Amino acid sequence: MKRGKNYKAAASKIDKEKRYDLKEAVPLLKQMTTAKFDETVELSANLGVDPRHADQQVRGTVVLPHGTGRKVRVLVLARGEKEKEATEAGADMVGADEYIPKLREGWLDVDAIIATPDLMGEVGKLGKILGPKGLMPNPKSGTVTFEVAKAVKDVKAGKIEYRVDKGANIHVPVGKMSFDENKLLENISVLLAELLRAKPSSSKGKYLKSLSLSPTMGPSIRLDAQQIVSDMK
């Protein structure tokens, strides 16, 4: 893949043989701006689990203390009193009879969907449409609930979902390049603590096999996973 001049200039600042501590990596990351927009910062992890086994699935949610820096458009599928509750909590779109048919037709102009449990008989039929886009409401992620106000506020505040893929990898946004170093460090630390907490009891050997940090358009910085885990204990 051919890389541009800005990418190569950013990559030249990284020692490819080194595994960086977080306090070294974040200041270095801040020098990696290669795009004209506010790039997303992503943490990637390779875990010592086998996702083919149900007891080694790593999945959950975490609220980042400083959010992701992204404006999230939230749709709440609800009827009656819960519609009013969702609207007052700051949901961008609320309703069922209007939005379920739109979703069925392929409309997906939304970043997160919350649904009340009584509607899952209808919403469940949208799995083939919503699932591949990561939009399917799920009790484990707190997006199937009668507590719609709390769910809306959590998502708006920076609640993100993480889920291991078939290759045992996790990719999670942890902020924007415009965030100051302390905000990025705090977001990353909270996420890593959550990943460690979510370690399956059946996972043996090294759990955090590798970690890296990267901006949307820039090179990745490989992190010293074992040192970071040691520092967090």
Number of C-alpha atoms within 10 A of each C-alpha: 3 6 8 9 10 15 17 14 14 18 16 11 14 19 11 12 7 11 20 23 16 22 12 11 22 21 15 16 22 16 11 23 20 20 13 6 11 16 19 21 27 20 22 19 23 18 22 19 25 18 17 12 9 8 13 19 20 21 16 16 16 19 19 23 17 17 22 25 19 13 11 16 17 23 23 28 27 24 16 9 8 20 21 16 19 27 18 11 16 15 25 14 17 24 19 20 11 10 17 18 12 12 15 16 11 12 13 15 10 13 14 20 25 29 29 21 17 13 15 15 9 10 20 14 12 19 15 11 17 20 12 9 11 13 18 21 25 16 12 12 19 22 23 23 19 17 16 26 20 15 25 28 16 17 24 22 19 22 20 21 17 18 15 20 16 11 12 19 19 19 17 19 25 29 27 21 23 16 18 13 16 13 18 24 19 15 21 24 17 15 23 20 14 16 22 13 9 14 19 16 8 11 15 10 9 11 18 20 16 18 24 21 25 22 24 18 16 22 22 23 26 22 22 19 21 17 13 18 13 8 9 11 6
